[in-house]
Amino acid sequence: MPAGAPLGTGLVPFEAVELELPPGTRLAFYTDGLIETRDHDLDVGMQRLSASLAQPGRSLERLCSSVIETLPAQPPSDDVTLLLAQTSALSPSQTATWDLPSDPAVVHTARTFVTRQLATWGLARMAPSTELIVSELFTNAVRHATGPIRLRLIQHQVLTCEVSDASPHRRQARSLDESGRGLSIVAQLSQRQGCRSTTGGGKSVWAEQELPRDA
């Protein structure tokens, strides 16, 4: 892959690369403090890191620990950060997707779809909070975005509610605003939430809820 400028160095041009990663692919992101020391160059650090990560079958948490355990005894000369991620695939039965028009009147329809899907998954008890999350995300998209809206539910380790639209911008309510408080409500009902860009130049706003322990 082409090398680019380090993150945080400003508006430096870089070349984008798209890769299709099969399920189970593991990615390692790290700062140079992990592989560079006062006594050894980068090549030695890269070999040490590669050897630590080449342990199939180990969990990501154990791999992180293995890498840290190989660091030299002396304090690092720079900040050390390591992030490991692994791709996974979901079966079609774990997702539900609906393409809906950008119309406030459709919010009720979206809530109905969500309630039925949760019942199918045996998660009917999560309907009240999930309906409210869907209402707030969908309404926010109708008010501040353009084009059709895609609603998606994902059941995996958590329940993810995702609303996608064609607008690249996410509006956050200011302290004196009298409206636009939907995302604040979503934050109170979910354990994690965020926003990511989509391939077509739009965005997806998502929120995660913990599944019941007996789900």
Summary of the structure (lengths in Angstrom):
residues: 215
radius of gyration: 21.6
end to end distance: 41.9
largest distance: 66.0
contacts: 533
relative contact order: 0.11
helix: 34%
strand: 21%
